[in-house]
């Protein structure tokens, strides 16, 4: 039986800068950083205590641009928060660009969301954990 998502892939043009943003600014934990063939690295991070990891897949800028053109910028990462307002205030104090302030989510009654900008222009959705 499948129990939970194991891994999500985030396409980036600069693994080092994205890794620094996710670990130093957002507080994620480094789960793996392993070299493999031709100078490439397998990099995984996760929010503290999370079961699901995020792999940072290095791609050329043209590939990332093509992905965004086809899928949009918001498909690259969504993360739950226990307290959306406090999380956004904390991230703003750390210099993170809050592109959409916390607000009601039109797609789920009672849910709230916000949006932040990360490295490579990736946009991340933040959702307030629905404890109902």
N, C-alpha and C positions, 0 to 999 in steps of 0.2 A: 504494500500500500504506500502511495506517495504521502509524505508527511508535511513537507514545506518546500518552497523554492530553495535551491542550493546556491545558485549563482545568477547574477545579472551582469550583462556586459555593457560597459560604458566605453564608447569609441572616443578616443582623444588623439590629438596630434602631438602632445607633449606629456608623456607619462610622469616625468619628474615634477613638473609644475602642478599637474592635476593631483598627484600623490601628496604634494605639500599642501595644496588647498584642502583636500579631503581630510588629511591627518592633522595638520597644524591649525587650520581655521575651523573646520567643522568638527574636529575631535574624533574622527574615525580611527580605528586600530588597524595597523598593518598586519595582515594575515599571511601573506606570502610575497616574496620578491626573489624570484629565481631566474637566473640567466638561462636562455636556451637558444641554441643555434644562431649564427649570424648577428651576434650582438643584441639580440632581442631579450626582453624580460617578460616573465609572467608575474603580474602584480595583482594582488587581491587585497581589498580593505573591507571593513565592515563597521557599522556603528557599534559602540561598546555593547557586548552581550548579545548582539544579533546573531541569528542562525544563518541568514542569507548574506553572502559575500558579494562584493562588486568587483569584477575584473576590469582592469584598465587596459583596453586593447588599443595599441598604437596603430594609427592609420595615417595615410598621407592627407594633407589639407584638402586636396581635391575630392578624396573619398568622403571625408567628413562633410564637406559642402554638399555633395550629391545626396548623402543620407539625409541631411537636414531638408534639402529641397523636396525629397520624396516623403519624408515622415514627419517633418516639423521638428522644432527644437525641444519641445516638451516631452518627447518620447524617451529622453535620455536618462531620466532618473526621478523617481518619486520616493519620498521618505516620510514615514509617520513621525509625529511628535506627540508627546503627552500634553504639552501646553504650547500651542502655536504662537500665542502672543509673546510669551516669555522667550521662546526659541528665537523668534524674529528679533526681539529686542537685544538678545545676547549676540546674535549674528551681526546685527547692524553695528553694535559696539565694537565688533571685531573687524569692521570694515567691509562686510559682505553687502553687495548691492541687492536690496530687496526690490525686485521689479514689479511685484504685485503684493500689496499689503494684505494682511489677513482679512479674509472676507468669506461670506457664505458661498458654498459650492452649489452650483445650479444642478449638478448631476446626482446629488444624494441629499435628501432631506435631513437637516440638522448637522450636516458636515461643513467643515471650514477648510480653506486652503490658502496658501501663499506661494510665491515664486521667488527664487533667488537666481542670480547669475554666477556661474563658476568660470573656471579657466576654459579656454577655447570657445567662449561664448555659449557653452552649454547652459541651458536653463533647467533648474531642478524644481519640481513641485514638492511642497511640504503640505501634508495633510494632518489635521488634528485627529489623533487616534480616536476612533469611535468606540467608546466603551459600553455601548448599549448592548 
